[in-house]
Each structure stands twice: as structure tokens, then as C-alpha cells.
Amino acid sequence: MLALGLWGLDRGGMWGDEGVTFMVGRRTVPQIWHLLHGVDAVHGLYYLLMHAVLTVHPGEVVLRLPSLCGAAATAGLVAALGTRLARPRVGLWAGLLYAITPLTGHYAQEGRSYALVAAGVAAATLLLVRALEGRSWWPYGAVLAVTFLLHEFAVLVLCAHAVTLAAERVRGAVWRGWIRAVGVAGGVLIPLVWVSEGQSAQVAWLRVPDWGTTERLARDFLAVTPTGMVFWTSIALILIGLGAGRLASVALPLLLLPLVILLSVSQFRPLFHERYVLYALAGAPLLVAAGADRVAGALRWLWLEGRGVPAGRGAEVDRAVAEVGRRRELVGAVSGGGAGRGAGSDRTSGGGGGTGLDRTAGTGTPARAANRPPLGNGHPVPEPPTIHPTRAVQRSAHQPHRPNRTFRLPRIHRPHLLTLAGVLAVAIPFLHGLPAYRNDRSADRRPENLAAVAALVGREVRPGDPVLFLPSFWRVTASAYPGPFVGARDLALGESGARSGTLSGREVGPGELRARLAGVDRVWIVAQSNLLPSRWVPGDPTDRVKLDVVDGEFARRQEYVHGRVKLALYIRRMPPQDTPALMWPPASAATPAPPPPTPAPPPPRPTLR
């Protein structure tokens, strides 16, 4: 996960939300606290964390490192869950699958909190499993509280954990311990919910999810590649993994419940975005790995049956494996070579007769059976009968010497080969999706590239040229990359964001802005790309003045579009007879002005929560 995340981490530009993180993280703690009273309270803890990180070195790579570390931690926690709930190879496969999922890599390289929230939920789920085994509930509650403060929608994981407890049929004492831990975490969350409810206009841009949203979500969450044989193989393995018992009771609710609940609520109040429930992705690789393990076990027994070992005679197979081990240890006991000592003999401890077979702790009882590795079906290999080495020596003295011949048995206990085959199988979808991984490392794959817009400003805007931001949120471009804007005049800005406790600053009133625009003949606009021209009527009166004056008194001369944001030069209209000549961009313009898009009401605030 670290290797994939470091690949292309410096993609050469921040997009809007990353620009907000960079801007807020470089403010002082009192300024951040002032901001949270009016906007982005849901990200308060994350902004304080990024303030500490960016104090060390303000830069794009450093901005994304916490997310990368969160994604790497989540991959390790998914592997730990698979190991604890099934076996080590299931954990290894699940961790690798999580690491190579494109959606994981996408958010591992974003300067936002979602990868850290996924790590917190995975850690809480592992602590839940440990608590069910008799450990304390308080680490679970503490991790939940921190995760909820990183993003309040993580609270949906409690529904998944409750279903897990019900599926495990735990006792009343376990339920009481869980409720106490959840109560502590919920008590920490209540003030954040109360404050963020007053800031709900920040998610007014969200729309009601439809069937297409659900389909894209399934393809992003349930498979490494969204189409083709790899996708359908992953779906089949997930269905097979539903029979994995305890693992399925943890992974399936984690995968489904947060998604289903948020999708259902969003039918009445739109709140859904895939990154809000990114943490649910951890359930998918666990189920895929469990399904692959069950398929491998079934193929193993089919192979044994084809070699003459009936699948239903597992006990005979176990005894045969034990016989192989007994014969090898007898050879070491008779010859005194390294085989007997390597089997675990301890002739200096004085316990159990000092043979390689009878390992005791001074009580005369075998102690090796509990430590023998499990066979493929999960049962330990039975302990072979104890044979005294002296009798073996006496018997071998009366028998003719026979050449050492290998006892041939179907190779049924080769976990390292099976694990290696699984790792190679994980590499196949990764190689299949390598072009998509490469494309995702490009800044052009994000909604916009603020660095590219700032570079255009530095090349095109002359010292003293006036600049307007429409809507005011796009002033984040100048906050993230202030250098190119040093010589420009921000006509609408009245007070900076740091002083006013806002993201984009406080702008002057409509009357003053009209007076300022009356004295200019040209103005550069940093605007949302579907504005100008548009039928959208801004809610902010200052933004209405920007739109009315520029659209009515100025003509577009140049335009450069980068995703959701564009840079355009507007020249004041000349007398009517000269207007047609100035309405068209010159032939030297870098990007010809596209025809007006289909009018659509844009979001009142483009920043994403």
C-alpha cells in the first residue's frame, strides 16, 4: 500500500478540496477554531492534525502523507482481521486486495480525512473482535470516538457492529460492555452533530442517488477492476465467502450496512457520496479472500479424491501425515543426527526420557500435539504413538539394511505454495488494471487542477489587472498558489478568510463592487466552468452583481478551462457597431471559447464536505 501510494504522489497540482485543507491547515489554531464555528466543523479534528503536519513543511506531498499512512494502516488492519478471523493466508490475501483496489489508491493520495476514517473504522472493528474474545472494551470506545470526530458519518459502523454481535449470539454482559463503549463515543460526537447540523448547506450540492449510483458503487467496492472476468470472479468469491462463518459475520455487515443506510436516507435527504462510507470497503477483500480460501480447500479435497484419498476420510489422511512425521523422527532418533534434534528434542532438560518424540515438561505427558500446525481442514495433525528409540535400534539390528526410500503421499500440506499462488492471483487484476492506476496518478483525473489555473494566471495576468472569483469559493486558487496572484487586484475582497473566520474571505457589498467595476475596462474571472453565461441566479448578492455586470457590460475575449474551474478575460463592450468584432476570441487564444453549455443550476458552494 505504501509503494502504490507513493507512486505519483506528487502529481503536480491540488484540486479544490485539497486546496481548502492546505489553506486551513496553514492558519493558526485560534483562526481554525474561529472558522469551525461557521463552516467545516465536521473536519475540525482533521484540520488541527493537518496544521501540525503542515507546520513541519507546507507542500503537496506532505499534505497527502497522512492519507497515505492511513491507507497503509488500513491494509495492515484488514490483514490482521483476516488472520484473526480465519487464517494467515486469508489475511495476507485480503490485505493485498485492499491495497490494489483503485478506490483505495485514489483516496490514499488525497489531502482529505477519508483514508484516516477508514483506518479508524478498521482498527475499531479489530478491537471489537478482540473484545469478543475477552479483552477490554475501552480501547474500542476510544478509537470510535476519535474516528467519529474525524468524520461523523463513521457512526454508521455501529449498526454493522451491532449486527455482528447479534450474529455471534453474545451474552448479555458483552452487550452491556459494548453499549457502554458506544455511549462514551456517542457522547463525544453529540456536540459535533449539533454544530454541523447548522452547517448542512455545505452538502446542498448532493443529489438523490439513483440506480446508476448504486451500480457504480458496487463496481468500485466489490472488485479490483470494474468490468470483465475479474469483476465477476470477485462477485462469485464474495458469495462463496458468505459461508466463512465468523469472518462473514464481521465483514458482511461492515460492507453492506453503512452503504444501504446512507443510500436509503439519501432518498429523502441527499447525503450520499462514496467517500463518506469509504471505510465499508474493508469488508469486500475479506469476503473475497475467504471465498478464495474455501475454493482452494474444495479443490484440494477434489485433488486428493482423484489421487485415491476419499474426501470424507480426513482422519486417515491425518494419520498418514502423522506417520510420515513419525518415520522421519525415528530416523533422527536412531542415527542421532540433526533430524531428531530439529524435531524438537531436548536432551539437556531432563524431561521425558530425552527423545525427539516425547517432548515433555517434566511430567511425562506429550506437549507437542497442541503446537502442531493445522492441516488444510483446520484440525491439528494427531500425535503419533510414542515408540522408544532403543526398541527401534534393536529392531533395526535384526533387520537387513534397506535403502532409504521416500514415503510417497499426495502433497496435501503445502500452505506456502497455496499462499504463493494466491499472491500471484492477486497480481493478475493489478496488472490488468495498471493503465487505470497510471491514469489516476494524473492531476487531470481530479475535478480540477488549481496549479494549472494558477500557472495560467502567472502567464496571462498583467500586474495591476483586476480579478474576480465567481463564486467566491474559487479564491481558494489564490490561497493555495498565492505567487501568481501577487500583482493582481482582487476587486471583491473586503477581509481575508483568516481574519473573517471564513474559507474564502468576506467580500464587499453589491454597491461598492459596482463602483469598483465601473472604473475598469478589463477583468479576469476565475469562475466555475459552467457559469458565464448561465441562467443561474446566485444566492449571494455580491455574486449576483459579478454575474450581472460581467455578463451584461463585458465581452469574453479569452478563456481557459480546467475541469470545474476556468480562467477568462472579459473586455468592456465598445459601441454597438464594434461589438461583434470583440465578441469573438482572437485566433491566438490558447483555448477557443466553447458554446454555452446547457443551463443547469450549479452548487451554491463547490467545496465538498
Order of alpha helices (4+ residues) and beta strands (2+ residues): alpha-alpha-alpha-alpha-alpha-alpha-alpha-alpha-alpha-alpha-alpha-alpha-alpha-alpha-alpha-alpha-alpha-alpha-alpha-alpha-alpha-beta-alpha-beta-beta-alpha-beta-alpha-beta-alpha-beta-beta-alpha
